[in-house]
Amino acid sequence: MKGYGQFCPVAKAAEIVAERWTPLVLRELLCGSRRFSDLHRGVPLMSRTLLAQRLEQLEDVGIVRSVPRPHGRGREYALTAAGEELRPLIDRFGEWGQRWARAQIGRDDLDAGLLMWDIHRRVDVDALPPERVVVRVDFHGAPATMRCPRTWWLLLARPEVDLCLRDPGFPVDVVVTADLKTLTRVWMGDVPMLAALRAGSIRLEGPPSLVRAFPTWLRLSSFAGVERVAPTAAAR
């Protein structure tokens, strides 16, 4: 980690946590990812080699600890007490971004993989029916540069939710057809789900009881409730 050559605590902290990709790696750890593969799914444009190096650096400075996985190869990662102390910092960072920086989001920032990964982590498991529900999500309106699939499967069951890149082989109960930008805006709290359904930019197909219940299973981004500042106000 390249230093600033200053004794100031802000500089010393920035040397550790403000390096490119590090705040996003910390975000993934704070969201509960433990396995290397899960961490990488949250930062898919970060090379696996760089992610491994960054985790090692964070372990060296006492923010992350790792232990061998109880089953199989590899290691599991978790935050130390010093790492957990960064939670309010990352939360405030996200709140600031939601309030002030989202006017800068462009088409190339849309990422179906990250969106689905986030959605699967925020499903309200307690609201799910007793039986497993398989949801297929088909995206359109994705940027040509997007490298991830345009079709995803959610296996909704208690106590865990799985996200699949390939057809898991179970009958599909609900099909969601969505414009990627619209579902992203719903996730971020910009557009109500019911408004997107009425406009037809998101369509649900399946048994009426499941279609009616589907919106109640999805909790929005933890930053969705942050009040945004109008671009004209931000420019003052």
LOMAR-900784 format. One line per field, with one value per residue: residue in one letter; residue number from 1; x, y negated, z of N, C-alpha, C in turn. Coordinates in Angstrom, 3 decimals, padded with zeros to 6 digits. Example, Ala and Ser with C-alpha at 12.3 -4.5 7.8 and 13.67 -1.06 7.14 Angstrom:
<nodes>
resn: c(a,s) .
resi: c(1,2) .
n.east: c(013.190,012.850) .
n.north: c(005.690,002.250) .
n.up: c(007.800,007.080) .
ca.east: c(012.300,013.670) .
ca.north: c(004.500,001.060) .
ca.up: c(007.800,007.140) .
c.east: c(013.200,012.900) .
c.north: c(003.300,-000.030) .
c.up: c(007.800,007.870) .
</nodes>
This chain:
<nodes>
resn: c(m,k,g,y,g,q,f,c,p,v,a,k,a,a,e,i,v,a,e,r,w,t,p,l,v,l,r,e,l,l,c,g,s,r,r,f,s,d,l,h,r,g,v,p,l,m,s,r,t,l,l,a,q,r,l,e,q,l,e,d,v,g,i,v,r,s,v,p,r,p,h,g,r,g,r,e,y,a,l,t,a,a,g,e,e,l,r,p,l,i,d,r,f,g,e,w,g,q,r,w,a,r,a,q,i,g,r,d,d,l,d,a,g,l,l,m,w,d,i,h,r,r,v,d,v,d,a,l,p,p,e,r,v,v,v,r,v,d,f,h,g,a,p,a,t,m,r,c,p,r,t,w,w,l,l,l,a,r,p,e,v,d,l,c,l,r,d,p,g,f,p,v,d,v,v,v,t,a,d,l,k,t,l,t,r,v,w,m,g,d,v,p,m,l,a,a,l,r,a,g,s,i,r,l,e,g,p,p,s,l,v,r,a,f,p,t,w,l,r,l,s,s,f,a,g,v,e,r,v,a,p,t,a,a,a,r) .
resi: c(1,2,3,4,5,6,7,8,9,10,11,12,13,14,15,16,17,18,19,20,21,22,23,24,25,26,27,28,29,30,31,32,33,34,35,36,37,38,39,40,41,42,43,44,45,46,47,48,49,50,51,52,53,54,55,56,57,58,59,60,61,62,63,64,65,66,67,68,69,70,71,72,73,74,75,76,77,78,79,80,81,82,83,84,85,86,87,88,89,90,91,92,93,94,95,96,97,98,99,100,101,102,103,104,105,106,107,108,109,110,111,112,113,114,115,116,117,118,119,120,121,122,123,124,125,126,127,128,129,130,131,132,133,134,135,136,137,138,139,140,141,142,143,144,145,146,147,148,149,150,151,152,153,154,155,156,157,158,159,160,161,162,163,164,165,166,167,168,169,170,171,172,173,174,175,176,177,178,179,180,181,182,183,184,185,186,187,188,189,190,191,192,193,194,195,196,197,198,199,200,201,202,203,204,205,206,207,208,209,210,211,212,213,214,215,216,217,218,219,220,221,222,223,224,225,226,227,228,229,230,231,232,233,234,235,236) .
n.east: c(000.841,000.673,001.993,001.056,002.942,002.478,001.778,-000.780,-003.852,-006.021,-004.757,-003.264,-005.302,-006.554,-004.593,-004.956,-007.739,-008.770,-007.792,-008.078,-010.802,-010.792,-012.808,-015.082,-014.565,-014.587,-017.261,-018.518,-017.665,-018.842,-021.458,-021.745,-020.484,-018.292,-016.788,-014.211,-015.112,-017.687,-017.126,-015.857,-017.958,-019.299,-017.611,-017.092,-015.555,-013.073,-009.937,-009.294,-006.783,-005.941,-007.888,-007.236,-004.709,-005.434,-007.034,-005.096,-003.445,-005.201,-005.498,-002.931,-002.783,-004.552,-007.325,-008.847,-009.452,-008.592,-009.587,-009.108,-011.493,-014.160,-015.064,-013.910,-011.649,-009.673,-010.202,-012.000,-013.211,-013.327,-014.274,-012.201,-012.302,-011.346,-011.974,-014.795,-015.332,-015.290,-017.765,-019.846,-018.560,-018.453,-021.188,-021.995,-020.586,-021.891,-024.431,-023.868,-023.114,-025.549,-027.095,-025.724,-024.118,-025.301,-026.257,-024.328,-024.450,-024.238,-025.184,-023.314,-022.759,-024.668,-025.338,-026.226,-025.444,-024.346,-026.618,-028.471,-027.092,-027.101,-029.888,-030.566,-029.442,-031.065,-033.595,-036.626,-036.710,-038.424,-040.901,-041.458,-043.292,-044.030,-043.193,-040.642,-039.844,-039.243,-037.736,-037.398,-035.435,-035.486,-033.615,-033.832,-032.670,-030.067,-026.687,-024.500,-021.927,-022.041,-020.947,-022.026,-024.554,-027.902,-030.067,-031.273,-031.626,-033.509,-033.599,-035.886,-036.190,-036.689,-034.053,-032.437,-031.462,-030.759,-028.749,-028.609,-026.603,-027.057,-029.659,-031.318,-032.751,-035.221,-038.824,-040.082,-041.607,-042.289,-041.911,-039.899,-039.759,-037.754,-036.748,-033.413,-032.419,-034.711,-035.366,-033.095,-033.447,-035.764,-034.746,-032.956,-034.681,-035.748,-037.938,-041.201,-042.070,-044.686,-045.409,-043.640,-044.563,-047.147,-046.482,-045.414,-042.720,-041.602,-042.540,-044.571,-045.078,-046.996,-048.545,-051.371,-051.365,-048.666,-047.554,-048.758,-047.619,-044.902,-043.613,-043.573,-041.657,-039.213,-036.837,-035.681,-032.615,-030.349,-029.813,-031.924,-033.786,-032.589,-032.705,-032.612,-030.671,-031.588,-030.167,-029.761,-029.664,-027.403,-025.443,-025.159) .
n.north: c(001.189,-002.112,-004.925,-008.164,-009.697,-011.136,-011.895,-012.229,-010.943,-010.637,-010.384,-008.041,-006.166,-006.311,-005.247,-002.575,-001.895,-003.309,-002.619,-001.697,000.434,001.484,000.373,001.619,004.323,004.414,003.703,006.035,007.951,006.883,007.253,009.901,011.872,014.625,016.653,016.928,017.058,015.994,013.405,012.489,012.483,010.234,008.250,008.354,007.274,006.983,008.473,011.902,012.434,009.918,009.525,011.569,010.657,008.237,009.066,010.408,008.251,006.766,008.555,008.559,006.045,006.294,006.057,007.983,011.440,014.847,018.247,021.792,023.425,025.317,027.501,028.864,027.217,024.156,020.921,019.147,015.859,013.136,010.165,008.515,007.088,004.530,004.293,004.489,002.106,000.375,000.419,-001.652,-003.679,-002.743,-002.503,-005.219,-006.199,-004.946,-006.083,-008.770,-008.545,-007.679,-009.929,-012.083,-011.324,-009.742,-010.807,-010.507,-007.993,-005.876,-004.173,-002.128,-001.487,000.224,003.429,006.576,008.868,007.990,006.696,008.842,010.415,008.733,008.517,011.161,011.396,009.875,010.882,011.368,013.807,014.774,014.082,015.799,018.480,021.784,023.821,024.425,021.845,021.207,018.766,017.237,014.813,012.652,010.456,007.463,004.773,004.495,003.257,003.551,004.129,005.619,008.410,010.543,013.157,012.802,014.024,015.308,017.373,017.613,019.425,019.706,020.378,021.418,021.984,020.379,018.504,019.149,018.199,018.692,019.187,020.857,022.931,024.485,026.795,027.220,026.954,023.839,021.338,018.603,016.091,013.376,010.650,008.091,004.716,003.834,001.393,000.331,002.231,001.946,-000.685,-000.368,001.283,-000.496,-002.286,-004.343,-004.085,-002.942,000.504,001.297,-000.749,-000.297,002.185,001.536,-000.105,001.696,002.163,003.960,007.283,009.860,013.325,016.177,018.314,016.630,016.133,016.300,014.361,012.061,012.061,011.851,009.168,008.541,010.099,009.054,007.113,003.805,002.135,001.324,-001.322,-002.516,-004.104,-006.533,-009.986,-011.655,-014.236,-016.830,-017.303,-020.037,-021.222,-020.012,-021.202,-023.735) .
n.up: c(000.000,-000.964,000.657,002.096,003.270,005.607,009.047,009.887,011.160,009.393,006.930,007.413,007.827,005.337,003.702,004.113,003.827,001.668,-000.778,-004.240,-004.889,-002.295,-000.455,-001.546,-001.231,001.545,001.891,000.908,002.775,005.069,004.382,004.761,003.208,003.027,001.819,-000.678,-003.336,-003.113,-002.254,-004.545,-006.359,-005.643,-006.475,-009.376,-011.468,-010.476,-010.520,-009.730,-008.740,-007.798,-005.834,-004.025,-003.233,-002.025,000.119,001.582,002.247,003.856,005.896,006.914,008.117,010.143,009.809,008.618,009.149,008.492,008.144,007.720,005.617,007.035,005.632,002.678,000.322,000.551,002.161,004.723,005.226,007.516,009.293,011.652,014.997,014.527,011.833,011.893,013.102,011.042,009.906,010.348,008.928,006.241,005.833,006.048,003.903,001.763,002.096,001.591,-001.089,-002.211,-001.756,-002.973,-005.211,-007.181,-009.510,-011.328,-012.404,-015.135,-018.213,-018.542,-015.955,-015.113,-013.881,-014.067,-012.705,-010.211,-009.245,-008.977,-007.149,-004.926,-004.520,-003.875,-001.390,000.152,000.339,002.042,004.069,006.024,005.074,003.040,001.408,002.795,001.041,-001.455,-003.795,-007.136,-009.006,-012.094,-013.640,-016.259,-018.112,-020.055,-022.139,-021.307,-021.135,-023.978,-023.286,-021.003,-019.257,-017.920,-017.524,-018.895,-017.874,-014.848,-011.905,-008.979,-006.048,-003.781,-000.536,002.812,005.156,003.589,000.663,-002.682,-005.465,-008.881,-011.750,-013.813,-015.175,-012.597,-012.791,-011.643,-011.698,-012.860,-010.965,-010.878,-013.285,-013.970,-015.968,-016.912,-017.440,-017.209,-016.191,-014.997,-012.974,-011.445,-010.581,-009.086,-007.066,-005.865,-004.772,-006.278,-007.942,-007.344,-006.951,-007.682,-009.435,-011.547,-012.371,-013.232,-015.366,-017.090,-017.439,-015.800,-015.625,-014.306,-014.202,-013.460,-010.942,-009.580,-006.755,-006.028,-007.679,-006.665,-004.136,-004.570,-004.732,-002.014,-000.910,-001.478,-000.111,-000.279,-001.356,001.282,001.228,000.038,001.322,001.721,001.474,-001.600,-003.210,-005.330,-008.615,-009.261,-006.770,-005.730,-007.213,-006.270) .
ca.east: c(000.000,001.484,001.651,000.987,004.049,001.969,001.426,-002.199,-004.639,-006.830,-003.866,-002.907,-006.479,-006.793,-003.626,-005.442,-009.121,-009.223,-007.194,-009.078,-011.484,-010.863,-014.123,-016.066,-014.260,-015.109,-018.724,-018.928,-017.453,-019.853,-022.744,-021.804,-019.760,-017.182,-015.958,-013.546,-015.969,-018.786,-016.557,-015.584,-019.220,-019.673,-016.688,-016.725,-014.570,-011.778,-009.339,-009.185,-005.438,-005.917,-008.711,-006.443,-003.674,-006.037,-007.421,-003.863,-003.022,-006.111,-005.187,-001.651,-002.965,-005.434,-008.731,-009.477,-008.823,-009.049,-009.409,-009.426,-012.896,-014.357,-015.257,-013.375,-010.425,-009.829,-010.303,-013.119,-012.734,-014.231,-013.689,-011.808,-012.937,-010.950,-012.747,-016.191,-015.426,-015.448,-019.145,-020.523,-017.883,-018.923,-022.605,-022.092,-020.055,-022.979,-025.494,-023.418,-023.201,-026.960,-027.645,-025.031,-023.294,-025.947,-026.507,-023.231,-024.619,-024.506,-025.626,-022.266,-022.721,-025.678,-024.690,-027.250,-024.869,-024.299,-027.991,-029.072,-026.374,-027.629,-031.287,-030.681,-029.047,-032.044,-034.917,-037.207,-036.934,-039.570,-042.143,-041.618,-044.191,-043.291,-042.593,-039.648,-040.314,-038.179,-038.001,-036.470,-035.396,-034.985,-033.347,-033.615,-032.156,-028.742,-025.653,-023.805,-020.646,-022.237,-020.365,-022.702,-025.772,-029.114,-031.087,-030.842,-032.622,-033.518,-034.245,-036.361,-036.588,-036.171,-033.676,-031.470,-031.816,-029.647,-028.751,-028.011,-026.266,-027.559,-030.947,-031.098,-033.459,-036.516,-039.880,-040.107,-042.903,-042.533,-040.989,-039.797,-039.146,-037.513,-035.734,-032.361,-032.353,-035.883,-035.252,-032.053,-034.047,-036.652,-033.880,-032.354,-035.718,-036.112,-039.236,-041.926,-042.285,-046.028,-045.413,-042.949,-045.460,-048.234,-045.921,-045.029,-041.268,-041.373,-043.704,-044.542,-045.932,-047.043,-049.797,-051.727,-050.990,-047.226,-047.305,-049.134,-046.726,-043.495,-043.018,-043.423,-040.487,-037.980,-036.474,-034.863,-031.272,-030.316,-029.679,-033.085,-034.531,-031.830,-033.268,-031.701,-030.601,-031.766,-028.908,-029.594,-029.255,-026.036,-024.515,-025.065) .
ca.north: c(000.000,-003.310,-005.856,-009.593,-010.383,-012.035,-011.238,-012.488,-009.708,-010.509,-009.856,-006.657,-005.336,-006.281,-004.331,-001.204,-001.614,-004.104,-002.148,-001.233,001.700,001.880,000.139,002.586,005.591,004.254,003.771,007.429,008.605,006.373,007.829,011.290,012.824,015.243,017.432,016.134,016.993,015.070,012.059,012.103,012.217,008.860,007.336,009.207,006.648,007.054,009.768,012.800,012.265,008.688,009.739,012.365,009.776,007.236,009.755,010.655,006.970,006.416,009.460,008.125,004.852,006.622,005.752,009.236,012.695,015.968,019.581,022.831,023.822,026.583,028.572,028.492,026.430,022.712,020.273,018.245,014.551,012.377,008.936,008.447,005.962,003.310,004.249,004.192,000.694,-000.376,000.532,-002.949,-004.460,-002.272,-002.880,-006.655,-006.349,-004.588,-007.080,-009.961,-008.244,-007.659,-011.284,-013.096,-010.884,-008.825,-011.455,-010.135,-006.616,-005.770,-002.867,-001.134,-001.136,001.244,004.737,007.537,009.800,007.355,006.458,010.092,010.826,007.912,008.872,012.469,011.231,009.065,011.511,011.550,015.253,015.037,013.838,016.807,019.597,022.950,024.608,023.725,021.114,020.959,017.548,016.950,013.387,012.395,009.034,006.849,003.416,004.518,002.717,004.565,004.442,006.447,009.721,011.598,013.638,011.989,014.831,015.767,018.125,017.506,020.524,019.088,021.393,021.192,020.677,019.697,018.206,019.413,017.526,019.609,018.690,021.840,023.523,025.496,028.020,027.298,026.203,022.410,020.917,017.202,015.515,011.921,010.048,006.731,003.818,003.813,000.079,000.143,003.036,001.303,-001.864,000.136,001.757,-001.635,-003.111,-005.472,-003.809,-001.885,001.732,001.308,-001.666,000.383,003.235,000.901,-000.637,002.812,002.317,005.220,008.154,011.076,014.401,017.319,018.407,015.309,015.959,016.044,013.073,011.006,012.075,011.651,007.888,008.463,010.883,008.347,005.897,002.968,001.793,000.654,-002.760,-002.985,-005.110,-007.778,-011.064,-012.137,-015.670,-017.135,-017.743,-021.491,-021.557,-019.540,-022.073,-025.050) .
ca.up: c(000.000,-001.084,001.714,001.808,003.906,006.636,010.304,010.152,011.191,008.175,005.900,007.729,007.567,003.896,003.103,004.263,003.413,000.528,-002.019,-005.204,-004.643,-000.889,000.154,-002.030,-000.556,002.902,001.771,000.771,004.069,005.992,003.973,005.194,002.368,003.747,000.908,-001.710,-004.527,-002.841,-002.272,-005.930,-007.044,-005.334,-007.174,-010.510,-012.348,-009.793,-010.836,-008.582,-008.194,-007.010,-004.643,-003.084,-002.693,-001.149,001.350,002.329,002.810,004.946,007.000,007.485,008.956,011.249,009.546,008.192,009.563,007.680,008.726,006.736,005.569,007.756,004.651,001.375,000.280,000.624,003.460,004.946,005.670,008.386,009.813,013.053,015.688,013.809,010.598,012.214,013.459,009.797,009.416,010.185,007.892,004.938,005.751,005.746,002.551,000.868,002.214,000.871,-002.510,-002.596,-001.687,-003.758,-006.341,-008.111,-010.800,-012.216,-012.868,-016.562,-018.699,-018.328,-014.535,-014.851,-013.729,-013.648,-011.740,-008.895,-008.816,-008.520,-005.941,-003.841,-004.277,-003.215,000.007,000.870,000.344,003.375,004.165,006.896,004.336,001.991,001.720,003.314,-000.032,-002.276,-004.971,-008.112,-009.769,-013.195,-013.956,-017.614,-018.296,-021.359,-021.968,-020.684,-022.029,-024.775,-022.644,-019.818,-019.513,-017.171,-018.186,-018.820,-017.211,-013.528,-011.156,-007.523,-005.334,-002.550,000.437,004.157,005.711,002.743,-000.722,-003.588,-006.761,-009.850,-013.081,-014.768,-014.826,-011.559,-013.125,-010.973,-012.389,-012.539,-010.433,-011.228,-014.269,-013.910,-017.152,-016.424,-017.964,-016.193,-015.544,-014.144,-011.758,-010.636,-009.953,-008.032,-005.985,-005.186,-004.169,-007.131,-008.564,-006.626,-007.713,-008.266,-010.575,-012.646,-012.852,-013.989,-016.609,-017.943,-017.554,-015.094,-015.767,-013.501,-014.688,-012.562,-010.188,-009.031,-005.349,-005.962,-008.329,-005.709,-002.975,-004.941,-004.299,-000.558,-000.499,-001.822,000.611,-001.154,-000.895,002.582,000.982,-000.720,002.070,001.870,000.658,-002.627,-003.450,-006.744,-009.232,-009.191,-005.404,-005.528,-007.930,-005.628) .
c.east: c(000.881,001.029,001.620,002.158,003.605,001.623,-000.055,-002.991,-005.530,-005.987,-003.547,-004.089,-006.727,-005.819,-004.137,-006.787,-009.564,-008.573,-008.284,-009.511,-011.646,-012.212,-015.177,-015.820,-014.787,-016.633,-019.197,-018.754,-018.507,-021.240,-022.830,-021.102,-018.532,-016.239,-015.371,-014.453,-017.126,-018.295,-016.336,-016.864,-019.698,-018.794,-016.189,-015.694,-013.184,-011.176,-009.221,-007.812,-005.366,-006.750,-007.936,-005.359,-004.261,-006.488,-006.197,-003.359,-003.896,-005.898,-003.897,-001.817,-004.016,-006.892,-009.516,-008.719,-009.373,-008.743,-009.702,-010.913,-013.075,-014.542,-014.734,-012.124,-010.737,-009.972,-011.578,-012.590,-013.796,-013.497,-013.304,-012.582,-012.590,-011.732,-014.202,-016.376,-015.568,-016.888,-019.837,-019.872,-018.376,-020.402,-022.755,-021.589,-021.158,-024.117,-025.122,-023.524,-024.634,-027.520,-027.037,-024.429,-024.034,-026.360,-025.444,-023.383,-024.997,-024.906,-024.588,-022.101,-023.746,-025.021,-025.722,-026.716,-024.833,-025.706,-028.619,-028.398,-026.891,-029.064,-031.379,-030.296,-030.113,-033.450,-035.376,-037.613,-038.173,-040.902,-042.410,-042.630,-043.380,-042.578,-041.609,-040.322,-039.110,-038.593,-036.945,-036.576,-034.740,-034.831,-033.342,-033.160,-030.806,-027.716,-024.916,-022.499,-020.799,-021.817,-021.087,-023.976,-026.942,-030.280,-030.505,-031.977,-032.421,-034.246,-034.614,-036.887,-036.015,-035.172,-032.757,-032.035,-030.583,-029.854,-027.990,-027.771,-026.814,-028.867,-030.735,-031.869,-034.785,-037.569,-039.900,-041.511,-043.272,-041.472,-041.062,-039.087,-038.987,-036.503,-034.691,-032.306,-033.523,-035.769,-034.153,-032.622,-035.037,-035.827,-033.312,-033.388,-036.157,-037.514,-039.941,-042.149,-043.650,-046.117,-044.739,-043.811,-046.586,-047.731,-045.505,-043.536,-040.768,-042.660,-043.502,-045.521,-045.847,-048.384,-050.121,-051.276,-049.502,-046.876,-047.644,-048.136,-045.306,-042.931,-042.799,-042.212,-039.193,-037.821,-035.505,-033.459,-031.345,-030.168,-030.908,-033.835,-033.809,-032.408,-032.226,-031.762,-030.729,-030.461,-028.686,-029.146,-027.814,-025.024,-024.330,-023.818) .
c.north: c(-001.246,-004.334,-007.292,-010.359,-011.409,-011.236,-011.392,-011.181,-009.524,-009.910,-008.387,-005.717,-005.203,-005.348,-002.894,-000.997,-002.359,-003.686,-001.588,000.194,002.027,001.566,001.145,003.968,005.542,004.309,005.211,008.192,008.161,006.904,009.325,012.300,013.329,015.997,016.535,015.972,016.030,013.625,011.590,011.817,010.797,007.825,008.038,008.597,006.575,008.424,010.607,012.672,011.026,008.839,010.529,011.503,008.786,007.868,010.033,009.369,006.574,007.324,009.021,006.932,005.073,006.284,007.020,010.400,013.803,017.269,020.602,023.170,025.160,027.771,028.087,027.645,024.945,022.212,019.441,016.973,013.877,011.140,009.110,007.312,004.646,003.170,003.902,002.719,-000.194,-000.362,-000.824,-003.823,-004.058,-002.613,-004.353,-006.939,-006.054,-005.591,-008.360,-009.733,-008.235,-009.075,-012.214,-012.609,-010.082,-009.480,-011.063,-008.720,-006.614,-004.360,-001.781,-000.759,-000.061,002.619,005.718,008.492,009.226,007.118,007.731,010.602,010.047,008.310,010.180,012.378,010.525,009.657,011.705,013.016,015.564,014.850,014.900,017.868,020.808,023.741,023.754,023.051,020.845,019.777,017.418,015.473,013.219,010.892,008.661,005.420,003.368,003.939,003.832,004.994,005.364,007.879,010.854,012.023,012.677,012.760,015.419,016.532,017.882,018.721,019.995,020.168,021.012,022.293,019.871,019.484,018.436,018.652,018.397,018.910,019.604,022.419,024.627,026.786,028.205,026.559,024.749,022.015,019.497,016.761,013.998,011.465,008.569,005.997,003.628,002.479,-000.111,000.953,002.482,000.098,-001.463,000.542,000.598,-002.597,-004.289,-005.332,-002.733,-000.669,001.725,000.382,-001.019,001.496,002.637,000.385,000.467,002.980,003.489,006.029,009.412,012.082,015.570,017.393,017.074,015.100,015.645,014.702,011.927,010.915,011.663,010.304,007.796,009.245,010.100,007.096,005.106,002.791,001.089,-000.857,-003.347,-004.101,-006.432,-008.834,-011.583,-013.655,-015.905,-017.641,-019.246,-021.925,-021.152,-020.481,-023.425,-025.168) .
c.up: c(000.000,-000.060,001.239,002.417,004.927,007.883,010.635,010.152,009.971,007.056,006.160,007.480,006.072,003.191,003.119,003.583,002.161,-000.786,-002.924,-004.882,-003.158,-000.246,-000.294,-001.430,000.878,002.900,001.712,002.082,005.077,005.658,004.271,004.321,003.116,002.813,-000.177,-002.928,-004.321,-002.830,-003.704,-006.700,-006.770,-006.003,-008.439,-011.451,-011.717,-010.088,-009.568,-007.926,-007.311,-005.746,-003.595,-002.434,-001.696,000.171,002.220,002.980,003.998,006.154,007.696,008.422,010.042,011.056,009.220,008.818,008.680,008.400,007.635,006.779,006.275,006.828,003.305,001.486,000.415,002.051,003.518,005.591,006.530,008.872,011.273,013.722,014.999,012.510,010.845,012.561,012.224,009.284,009.294,009.122,006.505,004.759,005.383,004.331,001.535,000.909,001.473,-000.639,-003.012,-002.670,-002.735,-005.076,-007.399,-009.419,-011.819,-012.777,-014.340,-016.943,-018.423,-016.860,-014.186,-014.873,-013.192,-012.590,-010.338,-008.362,-008.259,-007.248,-004.735,-003.495,-003.500,-001.736,000.831,000.822,001.788,003.525,004.997,006.173,003.274,002.395,002.185,002.222,-000.836,-003.468,-005.871,-008.981,-010.861,-013.543,-015.318,-017.795,-019.774,-021.105,-021.289,-021.653,-022.753,-024.130,-021.441,-020.110,-018.794,-017.897,-018.008,-018.212,-015.936,-012.874,-009.664,-006.959,-003.956,-001.620,001.790,004.499,004.804,001.349,-001.576,-004.889,-007.740,-011.179,-014.170,-014.254,-013.789,-011.794,-012.427,-011.801,-011.920,-012.105,-010.861,-012.227,-014.151,-015.179,-016.864,-017.284,-016.868,-015.457,-014.590,-012.863,-010.850,-009.901,-008.860,-006.821,-005.173,-004.608,-005.001,-007.711,-007.742,-007.527,-008.396,-009.468,-011.782,-013.223,-013.689,-015.336,-017.573,-018.118,-016.720,-015.215,-014.938,-014.087,-013.722,-011.877,-009.521,-007.589,-005.212,-006.592,-007.382,-004.563,-003.319,-004.486,-002.795,-000.067,-000.653,-000.967,-000.257,-000.580,000.451,002.433,000.292,-000.001,002.246,000.934,-000.323,-002.742,-004.942,-007.335,-009.147,-007.804,-005.155,-006.165,-007.255,-004.765) .
</nodes>
